[in-house]
Structure formats: structure tokens, C-alpha cells
Amino acid sequence: MSQPEESNEQTFSTVFKLGLDPQLVIKVEDVVFGLPQSQIMNSEFFRDMLSSAHIGSPNEGTIGNPIALDSVTLAQVTSFCRLLECRCFEPKPDLSGREWSEALYLATAWGFKNIRSYAIQTLDSITVDPLESITIAERCEVPKWLRPAYLKLCLREGPVTAEEGERLGIKHYAALVRVREIELREQLKTAEGKSNQGSGGCQGECCRPKPPDRSTVLLKLISEAPELKVDNEDL
């Protein structure tokens, strides 16, 4: 967006430049963004906004009278706009994992299906802390990220801390602690069985049953925990 004379009241985002495409101008935390009409008409959120009685005056949604959005943050809108302006033939925007998450949140809330799919596909290939993955999955309605994140928390050496428990919620925290305890008991039983086998008879590797893969065991326990039930896991 071209920079008008500076004002003490608001600054103008440089994410979008004014062009031939008519724009809807919004204001977030005293920063103004111009969103191309051709893009925002793909959003049910903005279609409903533009057809509502709230849009009263002819110049509402213009630079002189931007629409204030108080329910979103500047970081969210900036990250989202970086994706909105990206063309299919251009390199992927250089955003951090957190910025991709912020963009995904708005794409979900505002109903931009293509941008949502693009953000999910990108985040699939980014290593994210499991606790953060759970938060994003629940906030942005991506259930397929939940079980892999639960598994990472169960596989790591350190325990799930009380602080992490606060973020997870007491039910999820208790379920994950229980899963880890059950799996640990199974490991101890397996080790005890090996010890007993070694006291007599065949002691070769061929005589010892192969222990089940930890990930397989833990995923089974996670899937059986009602508190960790995942609906619509393919979404």
C-alpha cells in the first residue's frame, strides 16, 4: 500500500500496494491494510460483512473510513496477508512456524479454504513443538496433528511437566501421564521376562520374542484413552 502522509493516529501496512483491484480497507491496532476485493469474496466471513447492515456509509471500508477489526491481532493479519498476496508461481513466503500458525488461524476463522490448505500443507513439513502442535490443532481445527503430538510427548525422555499440564488441560494431562505409566510397566514386564528366560534353556536371540515397537504400543494406548479421542482425524 502506498504511504500517505504520516499520521499520529494510524500507520499504513506495506503488505499490499494499491492497484487496479478494488480494495476493502481494514484497521487492526492502528495499522491499515488494503485487502483485494477479488480475494476477499472467497471468504464467507467478508461476504457476510459486506452484505450486512453494518456497512452503512458508501465510503466505509476505504482509506478514509477503514473497518476496525478488534477480534484479531496485528501479527495474525500481517502473517495472513503475506499468504494472501502470494502467487502460485512465486517462492513460498519466508515465515516462521508461529507466523504460519497465525495465518492458518485467520484463514480458518475467515473461511479462506485455499489459504488454509496451503498453511496446513506447509506446517506439515515444519518441526513444531508437540505442545504447540496440540494448541494449533485445537484452535485451527486440524485434528490429524493431535495423535502425532501426543505420541511425541509420550516418547520423550522427560516427563510432562505441571506447566505443560496447565496448557493441555487436566483431562489430557492425566491421560498422557497414565499412558506413559502403562507403557513403562509393559517395558518392565518385558525386561523381567527376558531375565527369566536367561536363567535356563535357550539363551540365543532367536529364542527371545521381539518386543513391540514403542510407538506402536503408545499409539494403541493413546487411541484407547477416551480423553484423547480424536474426531475427524483425516481433516
Secondary structure in CASP SS format (residue, H / E / C, confidence):
PFRMAT SS
TARGET T0000
AUTHOR 0000-0000-0000
METHOD secondary structure of the structure
MODEL  1
M C 1.00
S C 1.00
Q C 1.00
P C 1.00
E C 1.00
E C 1.00
S C 1.00
N C 1.00
E C 1.00
Q C 1.00
T E 1.00
F E 1.00
S C 1.00
T C 1.00
V C 1.00
F C 1.00
K C 1.00
L C 1.00
G C 1.00
L C 1.00
D C 1.00
P C 1.00
Q E 1.00
L E 1.00
V E 1.00
I E 1.00
K E 1.00
V E 1.00
E C 1.00
D C 1.00
V E 1.00
V E 1.00
F E 1.00
G E 1.00
L E 1.00
P E 1.00
Q H 1.00
S H 1.00
Q H 1.00
I H 1.00
M C 1.00
N C 1.00
S C 1.00
E H 1.00
F H 1.00
F H 1.00
R H 1.00
D H 1.00
M H 1.00
L H 1.00
S H 1.00
S C 1.00
A C 1.00
H C 1.00
I C 1.00
G C 1.00
S C 1.00
P C 1.00
N C 1.00
E C 1.00
G C 1.00
T E 1.00
I C 1.00
G C 1.00
N E 1.00
P C 1.00
I E 1.00
A E 1.00
L C 1.00
D C 1.00
S C 1.00
V C 1.00
T C 1.00
L H 1.00
A H 1.00
Q H 1.00
V H 1.00
T H 1.00
S H 1.00
F H 1.00
C H 1.00
R H 1.00
L H 1.00
L H 1.00
E C 1.00
C C 1.00
R C 1.00
C C 1.00
F C 1.00
E C 1.00
P C 1.00
K C 1.00
P C 1.00
D C 1.00
L C 1.00
S C 1.00
G H 1.00
R H 1.00
E H 1.00
W H 1.00
S H 1.00
E H 1.00
A H 1.00
L H 1.00
Y H 1.00
L H 1.00
A H 1.00
T H 1.00
A H 1.00
W H 1.00
G C 1.00
F C 1.00
K H 1.00
N H 1.00
I H 1.00
R H 1.00
S H 1.00
Y H 1.00
A H 1.00
I H 1.00
Q H 1.00
T H 1.00
L H 1.00
D H 1.00
S C 1.00
I C 1.00
T C 1.00
V C 1.00
D C 1.00
P H 1.00
L H 1.00
E H 1.00
S H 1.00
I H 1.00
T H 1.00
I H 1.00
A H 1.00
E H 1.00
R H 1.00
C H 1.00
E C 1.00
V C 1.00
P H 1.00
K H 1.00
W H 1.00
L H 1.00
R H 1.00
P H 1.00
A H 1.00
Y H 1.00
L H 1.00
K H 1.00
L H 1.00
C H 1.00
L H 1.00
R C 1.00
E C 1.00
G C 1.00
P C 1.00
V C 1.00
T C 1.00
A H 1.00
E H 1.00
E H 1.00
G H 1.00
E H 1.00
R H 1.00
L H 1.00
G C 1.00
I H 1.00
K H 1.00
H H 1.00
Y H 1.00
A H 1.00
A H 1.00
L H 1.00
V H 1.00
R H 1.00
V H 1.00
R H 1.00
E H 1.00
I H 1.00
E H 1.00
L H 1.00
R H 1.00
E H 1.00
Q H 1.00
L H 1.00
K H 1.00
T H 1.00
A H 1.00
E H 1.00
G H 1.00
K H 1.00
S H 1.00
N H 1.00
Q H 1.00
G C 1.00
S C 1.00
G C 1.00
G C 1.00
C C 1.00
Q C 1.00
G C 1.00
E H 1.00
C H 1.00
C H 1.00
R C 1.00
P C 1.00
K C 1.00
P C 1.00
P C 1.00
D C 1.00
R H 1.00
S H 1.00
T H 1.00
V H 1.00
L H 1.00
L H 1.00
K H 1.00
L H 1.00
I H 1.00
S H 1.00
E H 1.00
A C 1.00
P H 1.00
E H 1.00
L H 1.00
K C 1.00
V C 1.00
D C 1.00
N C 1.00
E C 1.00
D C 1.00
L C 1.00
END
